[in-house]
Amino acid sequence: MILPVISDIHGNLSALERVLEKIDSDRILCCGDIVGYYTQPNECIGKLRQLKAISVTGNHDLACVTGDVHGFNPYAKEAMDWTKKVIKDRNIEFLRNLKRKIQIKINDVNIMMVHGSPRDPISEYIFPSTSDSTLKSFLESENADILIMGHTHTPFIRKFGDKLVFNPGSIGQPRDGDSRASFACLDVPANEVKIYRIKYDIDKVVTAIGDEKLPSFLGERLYDGI
């Protein structure tokens, strides 16, 4: 079974649609942050609803529901204020119902998915530099064979024997110096994962940002993947 894994879409429909063109699966996992930063939150949620994607909640998803933007930088806060004005009630309800942790069992393989980390599912950043001991402790505490995390917008893969930890990177706002949308495909039986990158129309996103008078920096950063 090959499971596509996506994360951190952030209302970037242009990137999401390009990735979905490359995915051939009736089951998709999402590590959260469907909304925030960019201008098509309703359309992105609509795509995931249509595909019946399995998603956890991210910090931007939660902020859209609660209005709590504590810890957000000024750009993120302004974008979230805008998002809350345009989000439809049915999509707020969708976000409200997302869980902070999801565990899936496939052929005796326990898969744990969170946005941040198992000990702080919403806010903790787990980077590629995180120690082996920390990642192993997460696997042990969750009794997981595979742990999937998002939030950093930075893809990585770490293996510990027959255990696997990875971040698929960000679809909507990569921050690893590569402007292409990032996603992963998980081969459950083989216990292997591969990261994929794909170009999309950044100019289209930047134009929409200008049309909605959101901070221009949000578009400029997409060209550099920062």
C-alpha positions in Angstrom: 0.0 0.0 0.0 1.4 3.4 -1.1 0.1 6.3 1.1 0.6 9.9 -0.2 1.4 12.2 2.8 1.0 15.9 2.5 1.3 18.8 5.0 1.2 22.6 5.5 -0.9 23.5 2.5 -1.7 26.9 4.0 -4.4 27.9 1.5 -2.1 27.5 -1.5 -4.5 25.9 -4.0 -2.1 26.2 -6.9 0.5 24.0 -5.2 -2.1 21.6 -3.9 -3.7 21.0 -7.3 -0.3 20.3 -8.9 0.5 17.7 -6.2 -2.9 16.0 -6.4 -2.3 15.6 -10.2 0.7 13.4 -9.3 -1.1 11.3 -6.6 -2.9 8.1 -7.6 -4.5 6.9 -4.4 -7.9 6.7 -2.7 -6.3 7.4 0.7 -4.3 10.5 1.6 -2.8 11.6 4.9 -2.4 15.2 5.9 -0.3 16.6 8.8 -2.4 19.7 9.2 -2.2 23.5 8.5 -4.6 23.4 5.7 -5.2 27.1 6.1 -3.2 30.3 6.8 -1.0 32.6 4.8 -2.6 32.2 1.3 -5.9 33.0 -0.3 -7.8 29.9 -1.0 -8.5 28.2 2.3 -12.1 27.2 1.4 -11.0 25.6 -1.9 -8.1 23.7 -0.2 -10.5 22.3 2.5 -13.0 21.5 -0.2 -10.3 19.4 -2.0 -9.5 17.4 1.1 -13.2 16.9 2.0 -13.8 15.6 -1.5 -10.9 13.2 -1.3 -11.8 12.2 2.2 -8.3 12.8 3.3 -7.3 11.8 6.9 -5.9 15.0 8.6 -4.8 16.2 12.0 -5.1 19.8 13.0 -2.3 22.3 12.8 -1.6 25.5 14.7 -3.0 27.6 11.9 -6.1 25.4 11.6 -6.6 25.7 15.4 -6.1 29.5 15.3 -8.7 29.8 12.6 -11.2 28.0 14.9 -10.3 29.7 18.2 -9.0 33.1 17.1 -5.9 32.6 19.3 -2.8 33.8 17.3 -0.5 33.8 20.3 3.1 33.3 19.0 2.2 34.2 15.4 4.5 36.6 13.6 2.9 39.8 12.1 2.6 38.2 8.6 1.0 35.1 9.9 -1.4 37.1 12.1 -2.5 39.4 9.3 -3.1 36.4 7.0 -5.1 34.6 9.7 -7.2 37.7 10.4 -8.0 37.7 6.7 -8.7 33.9 6.6 -11.2 34.2 9.5 -13.1 36.7 7.5 -13.5 34.6 4.4 -13.7 31.0 5.8 -17.1 29.4 5.4 -19.0 28.0 8.4 -19.0 24.5 7.1 -15.2 24.7 6.7 -14.8 26.1 10.3 -16.7 23.1 11.4 -14.4 20.8 9.4 -11.4 22.3 11.1 -13.0 22.2 14.5 -13.5 18.4 14.2 -9.9 17.6 13.3 -8.0 15.6 15.9 -4.6 16.5 17.4 -3.3 13.0 17.0 -4.3 10.2 14.7 -3.1 6.6 14.9 -3.7 4.3 12.0 -3.0 0.5 11.9 -2.3 -1.1 8.5 -1.3 -4.7 8.3 0.0 -4.6 11.9 2.0 -1.4 11.3 1.2 1.3 13.8 1.3 4.8 12.1 1.1 7.9 14.3 0.5 11.3 12.7 0.7 14.7 14.4 1.4 18.3 13.2 4.0 19.2 15.7 5.3 16.4 17.9 3.7 13.6 20.0 4.4 15.6 23.2 3.1 18.9 21.8 0.9 18.0 18.8 0.2 21.6 17.9 3.3 23.8 18.5 6.6 21.9 18.8 9.0 22.1 15.9 10.9 18.9 15.2 13.7 19.6 12.7 16.1 17.3 10.8 18.7 18.1 13.4 16.6 16.7 16.3 18.5 14.0 18.1 18.0 10.3 17.5 17.2 9.8 21.2 14.3 12.2 21.0 12.9 10.7 17.9 13.2 7.2 19.4 11.5 8.3 22.6 8.6 9.5 20.5 8.3 6.2 18.7 8.4 4.4 22.1 5.9 6.7 23.9 3.3 6.3 21.1 4.0 2.6 20.5 4.5 3.6 16.8 6.3 1.9 14.0 6.0 5.0 11.8 5.8 8.6 13.0 4.8 11.4 10.7 5.1 15.1 11.6 4.8 18.4 9.8 4.9 22.0 11.1 8.6 22.9 10.2 7.9 23.0 6.4 11.2 21.1 6.1 11.3 17.5 4.9 13.4 14.8 6.4 13.5 11.0 6.8 15.1 9.0 9.7 15.2 5.2 10.1 15.9 3.3 13.2 15.9 -0.4 12.2 12.4 -1.2 11.3 11.1 2.1 12.7 10.6 5.2 10.6 10.2 8.9 11.3 9.6 11.5 8.6 8.3 14.9 7.7 6.8 15.3 4.2 7.7 19.0 4.0 5.3 21.7 3.0 3.0 21.8 -0.1 2.1 25.5 0.3 5.2 27.2 1.7 8.5 25.2 1.6 11.3 26.5 3.9 14.2 24.4 2.9 15.5 26.6 0.1 13.6 24.7 -2.6 10.6 26.5 -4.0 8.9 23.4 -5.3 6.0 21.9 -3.4 7.0 19.0 -1.2 5.1 15.8 -0.4 5.9 12.1 0.4 4.7 8.7 -0.6 4.9 6.0 2.1 5.3 2.4 1.2 3.8 0.7 4.2 4.7 -2.9 3.5 8.3 -2.0 2.6 8.6 0.5 5.5 10.1 3.0 3.1 9.2 6.6 2.2 10.2 8.9 -0.6 10.1 12.7 -0.8 8.9 14.3 -4.0 9.2 17.9 -5.3 7.1 19.5 -7.9 6.9 22.9 -9.5 3.7 24.9 -9.5 2.6 28.4 -10.6 3.9 30.7 -7.9 3.1 33.8 -9.9 -0.6 32.9 -9.6 -0.3 32.8 -5.8 1.6 36.1 -5.7 -1.1 37.8 -7.8 -3.8 36.6 -5.5 -1.9 37.9 -2.5 -1.7 41.4 -4.1 -5.4 41.3 -5.0 -6.3 40.6 -1.4 -3.8 43.2 -0.1 -2.0 40.7 2.1 1.7 41.2 2.9 3.8 41.0 -0.3 6.5 39.1 1.7 4.2 36.0 1.8 4.5 35.8 -1.9 8.1 36.8 -2.3 9.3 34.0 0.1 7.8 31.4 -2.1 10.3 32.0 -4.9 13.2 31.3 -2.6 11.6 28.5 -0.6 12.2 30.3 2.8 
